[in-house]
Amino acid sequence: MMSRLIFSVIASALFTFNAFANVSTQAREPGVDIAELDKRASQLMHQLEMVGMSIAVVEDGKMTWAKGYGETLRDSNMLVTPDTVFRWASVSKGVAAATVLSLEDDGLVSLADPAKLYADSLELPASEKSISIEELLSHRVGIVRNAYDTRIEGGKAAKDIRRSLKELKYLCEPGTCHTYQNAAYDASSEIVENVTGMPYKAVVQDRIFGPLGMTTASTTLKGLQRSKSWARPHGRHGSRINRVKETYYRVPAAAGVNSSVKDLAKWMTAQMPAEEKIPAAQLTKMQTSYVNTPREQRYMRRKFGALENAHYGLGWRTYTYAGHKVIGHRGGVQGYRALVLFDPEKRSGIAMMWNSPHSRPIGLQLEFMDQLYGLPKRDWLRLNKKS
């Protein structure tokens, strides 16, 4: 009886996995199949929740493909192109980390410095230990995750929110666990401004966007709306959202960047070794796995079971995929989603943005990785899943 039960459980699990991922047993050579990605993206756009999307692929350090799909606004006939600007949401965090690291290279700060030394508004619960800049950029402040995001969404000023963080209690000893933040993380923009005496947007333009040739990139709502083509946000089932809120632009280091997918691909390419666009020592620090992220690992295992060993670096997430180290980040804010995932050794990756709040497109990054490594085809987009 027990052996039949065990067999039944195993068989059920295998059926569930195969139905979920639709695994093919057909072998294939490693390498990116642009035609297949284009076909899959086109199929994805038939889903009701999708309105517009843009994708870019980098292979061996070069952008080999970029394409837009759908509309910037539902039923407008304004088509998304590779130059259409979307919001990065939390993918913005890597830009903040790189900016701070550039200041460290200039001898203006050290990652070991207490964050509050340059960010007066960062008032955390009483502790014998001061949070360092490195711990801030890797989400190791120790307070409840996404602390006071509701106050950001309510329109409160970022500095006022950070002063209120002292009202909370620590979930773990500061510096010892990962608790994802937005208001606290944005103390990095305050650090940049206090050290340089310049607005955050100006420093980022001077140190990141300008040198990388990211001509559509900005960190403000005005920057988004002044773009020649920009995607409007949409809600569930593609319903229109009438107004873009300024709320998360008030924490620009956490979620303020806008750009086209081409410029997002330039940013991704700059993270790859041998490109020499960002110093190798900075890349090493950003891509070091400082702290494990069990919540992220549970999510990825449940939804997309191939990404393992989830950790956080400085503004970037780190994983292993089929034994390879991969780097990435995802973001979502009020009707927009964005993601980046790349293999730094192979200097290849995918960047995507879309203007609706749905998670299904995340699967395409895994289909890209399966191609890159020559793994069997799997329906990570769940387009072939029977309802």
N, C-alpha and C positions, 0 to 999 in steps of 0.2 A: 504493500500500500504506500509506504513512504517513498520507495524508489519511483513509483508511478507519479507521485506528487511532485518530486524533484524534477522528473523529466518534463512534466507538464509546465512547471514554472520556467524551466530553461527554454522550452519550445516557445512559450508565450513571449518571453523576453526577446528571443531571436526574431520572432515574427514582428514584434513591435519595432525593433531596431530597423529591420529591413523595410518595413512599411514606411517608417519615418524617413529613412535616408534613401530608400530605393537603390540599394547598392548593386552596382553592376560588377560582374566577375571578369569583364573584358579588360585585358591588360592594355596599357598604352604607354607611349614614350613620354618622359618628362618634358614639359614645355607648355607655354600658354597658347591656348586655342582661342584667338580673338573672335572668330566666326561663331564658335559655340557660346562664348560669353555674350555676344551681341544677340544671338538667338534667345538665350535664356532671359536676358534683360528685357527683350521685346515681349516675351511671354509674361514676364512679371508685370509689365505695364497694363495687361488686360485685367488685372485684379482691381476690384472696385475701389480699394483703399488708396491706390496709386494715382497721383496727379502728374508730377514731374520728377525727373531724376537725371543725374549726370554721373558719369563714370570715367575714370582715367586709369590706365595701366602703365606701370613702369617695368621694364625688363633690362637687366644688366645695367642699371643706372640711367636708362634713357626712357622717356615717355614715348611709348609706341602706339598708343591709342587713346582717344578721348571722344566721348559722344554724349549728346543730350537726348532725352526721351520725354515725351509728353509735353505738358503745358506749364507755364509759369503761374497761370491762374486758370482754374477749371472753366471750360467752355469759352475761353477768350481767344483761342487760335494764336496765342503768343507762345511760340515754341521754345522749349528749353534747348540751349546749345551748350557746347563745352565752355563758353564764355559767360554763361548765366551765373549770377552770384547767388549763393545760398549762405546760410549761417552754419558755422562749425560747431556751435554749442561747446561741449566739454573738450572737444579736440583742441580747443584754444589753449588748454593748460600747458601743452608742450611749448608753445611760443613763450609763455611767461617764464618757464624754466630755462629755456635757451637764452632769454634776455638777461635773467639774473646771472647765469653762468658767464655771459659775456662781460658783465660787470666784475665778476670775480677774476676773470682773466686780466682785466685792467687794474686789478689790485684795489678795487673800491669796496668790495665786500668779501666775506668768506662764508661758505656754506655752513661752517661751524659756528658762525656768529649767532647769538640769540636773535630770533626774528623781530622781537619787540624793540631791539636796538634801533631799527630803522622804520618800524611800523608801530607808532604809538597807540593806534586804535585797537591793536590786537590784545584784548584783555581776556585771558583764559582763567579758569578756576585756579585757586591757590595751589601751588605745588613747590616743592623744593627744587624741581628741575625746570629750567627754561627751555622752551621749544626752539630748536635751531632752525635756520633757513632750510637746511637739508630735510629735516623732519616735516617742516611745513609743506615743502614741494612734493613730498611722498605721502602726504595725508596721514601723518603719524602724530597728530596733536592729541588724540586720545579721547576726545569728546564724541557724543552721539553723531552718527553719520548724517550728512546733509543738514547740519545744525542751522536752524532758523532760515531754511530755504523759503518757508512760507512768508517770512518777513521781506525777503528779496522780492518775492512775487507780489507782495502787498505794496511795493513801492518805497520801502524804507531805504535810507542811505546806507551804503556799505559800511562806512566807518561807524555809524551808530549801531549797526547790527553787530559788528565785531566787539564793540564795547560791552554789548549785552552777553557775550559768550561766557563771561565770568559767572553768570547766574546758573550755569549748568554744572553737572558733575562729570568726573572722568569715568569712562567705561573701562579704561585700562591705564596703567602707568604711562605718562607721556613718553612717546618715542618707541613704544613696544608693540603697538598693534595698528592695523589699518582701519581708519574711519573716514570715509570719503567726504570731502568738504567743498563748498563753493564760497561762502562768505569768508571763512577763515583763509582759504587758499588765495583769495584775492588780496590778502595782505601783501602778496608778492608785487602787485602793481603799486602799492603804497611804498614798498621798499625801493622799487625802481624810481619812482618820482622823487622820493626824499634824497636818494643818493645822487641823482643826476640834476635835480632842480628843474626837470622838464616834465611835461605831461606824458603819461604812459604811452598814449597813441603815437606821440612824436618819437619817443625812444625806440619803440617797436618798429616804426617805419624806418628809422635811421639804421638800426642794427640788424633787423631781420628782413622785413619786406623789401626794402630797397636793394640791399646786396643780393638777394635771391631773385630779383626781377619779378616779384609778385605784384603786378601792376593793378590788379583788381582787389587786393586785400585791404581791409580796414578793420577798425575795432569799435565802430560807433553805428548807431541807427541811421544817422545821416549818411554815413559811408555806404550802407546798404542801399538806401533809397535813392542815392545819387548815381547808382550804377546804371549803365546803359540797358542792361537786362538783369532783372532780379526776380527770384521766385517768391511768390506770396505764400504765406502759411495756410495749411488746411488741417482740419480736424478729422474725426472718425468718418470713415466712408467717403473721404474726399470733400467734406463740407467746407465751405470757405470760412476763414477767420478774417474778420473785417479790418483788424488793426494789428500791427506789429507792436508789441509792448516794449518799452525801453528798459524794463526791469533788469534783465540779466546783462544788459550793456553797462549797468552800474557796477558790475563785478567783471571788468573786461579781462582780467587775467584768468578767470574761471570759465567764461563762456562768451566772450565778446567778439571773436574774429568772424569776419565774412570774407568770402572770396569765390572765384570760379573754381571748378574742379581742376582746371589746368594749374592754377596756382596752388591748390591743395596738393597736387602731384609734385610740384616743385618743392614744397615744404617736406613732403615725404622723401623725395629723392635726396634732399640735403641731409637726411638722417642716416644715409647709407655710407659705409666706410669707403675710402678712396675717392670720394667726390670732392673733398677738401673745401666744402662750402661752409661747414661748421667744423671747428677744430676737433681732432680725434679724441682729445681728452674730455671735451664737453660731451661728445656722443657717448663715451664710455660711462660717464656719470649719469646721463639721462637714461641709459638703457641697462643700468645695473639693477638687479632685482633686490630692492631694499627690504621689502616686506611682503609676506604672502597675503593674498586677498581671498579668503575662504568664501565670502559671499559671492564674489564674481565667479569663482570656480564652480560653486553649486549651480549658478545660473547657466553657465556655459555647458556644464555637463548635462543639465536637464534639457536645454534648448538645442545646443549644438555640441554634441558629445566628443568632438575631436580636439578642441583646444584644452590643453592641460597645463598644470604647473603654473597657475595664474599668480602673478606678483605685480607689484607696482614699483616703477622707477621714479624718475623726476619728471612728472608730466606725461609719462607714457606707461602703458601696461605691457608686461612681458609674459609670454606663454611658451609652451612647446607644442609643435604640431608635427605628428609623425616623426618625432625625434629631432626636429629642427627648432632652433630658437627663432621665434617671431615676435615682432613688436607692433603694437597698435593702440588704438583708442577709439571709443565710440562716444557720441554725444547726442543729446536730444533736448530741444527747447521749443515750446509753443509752436507746434506745427512744422518743425524741421528736424531732420536727422542727418548725421554725418558719421563716417567711419574711415579709418585708415588701417591697413594691415600689411606688413611687409617682412620679408626675410632679409636681414642686413647682410648676411654672408653672400647670398645670391643676388643682392641688390635689386630685388624685384618685389613689387607689391601692387595693391589696388586701393584706390581712393573712390569714395562714393558719397553723394549727398542727394537727399530727396525732401520734398516739401509736404510731407504728411507724417503722422506720428506712429507709424507701424514698424514692427520689427522684422517682418518677413524678408526684406532685402538684405538683412545681415547674412543670410545664407549664401549669397553670391560670393562673398569673400572666401568662404570655405570651398566653394566649387573652384574658385581661382587657385587656391592652395593645392587642391587635389590635382589640378592640371599641372601646376608648377613642379610637383613632386612625382608625377606619373602614377598617381593613385587611382583606383577604380572610381568610376563616376558615381556620385551620390546626389540625390535630389535634396540638397540642403535648403533650397528655396521652397520645398514642399509643394511644388506646382502639380506634381503627379499624385498627390495624396487624395484618396477618395474621401469625400465628405460623408 
